[in-house]
Amino acid sequence: MRPDLVGVVTGAASGLGRATAELLLEHGARVAGWDVSGDGLEWLSDRGTTRAAVVDVTDPAQVAAAAEQVRGAWGRVDFLVNSAGVFVLGSLADVEVAEVRRLFDINVTGTTLVTQALLPDLVAARGAVVNLSSTVALKPSVSNAHYAASKAAVAQLTRCWALELAPHGVRVNAVAPGPTSTPLFAAAGMDLATTESFLAQRAATIPLGRTGEPTEVARWITRLIDDEWVTGHVLPVDGGTSIA
């Protein structure tokens, strides 16, 4: 990877966002980490190659202000990783309308707002966008249908934006992780025992026999940032879940 790239990673306080930001920094990139959790961003100490901003991706004013800060600090944006997202586990009978609205507001609308805010910079740089979809967007499952639907929307946005932005040289791809051990489940209100049971059940259905680690997903995100002839791709990183 070019060592001089500049970009934004949302959801950078933990999980896949943090793992991706850490790997990009190892490759020499400058990374602005955005997250709604200010405490979780403390690891992004300002050392010239990092910036941290508390950003609610559903708030257009906060997103616009954070984008302007990145421009002011570094003058350009070469890549964007839309990792901010939430998870809901529940059947059709049990899911609450407020949960569904929040799910789509963050996972779909938030991804849109951030990409819109940074679009002029990405066009100027002929840059790259990597969105976070999910393997459940590619293969139906029970118990998390609305989460799957939100991530299917992200997958289709990825394909449509790839076509729209290709004339500008901007590449848009997504990764579709399988079950991965991250704080996403705790943030959804699942206690440790429930999370461990959920991941164990999923692991039993994965051809490679285990759940994933954040760094395994982050490696593919960085590759999609770096590769200059791949666009419109939704890449399963799931131990074979999507083909089982």
Buried (B, 14 or more C-beta within 10 A) or exposed (E): BEEEBBBBBBBBBBBBBBBBBBBBBEBEBBBBBBBBBEEBBEBBEEEEBBBBBBBBBBBBEBBBEBBEBBBEEBEBBBBBBBBBBBBBBBEEEEBEEEBBEBBBBBBBBBBBBBBEBBBEBBBBBEBBBBBBBBBBBBBEBEBBBBBBBBBBBBBBBBBEBBEEBEEEBBBBBBBBBBBBBBBBBBBBEBEEEBBEEBBEEBBEBBEEEBBBEBEBBBBBBBBBBBBEEBBBBBBBBBBBBBEE
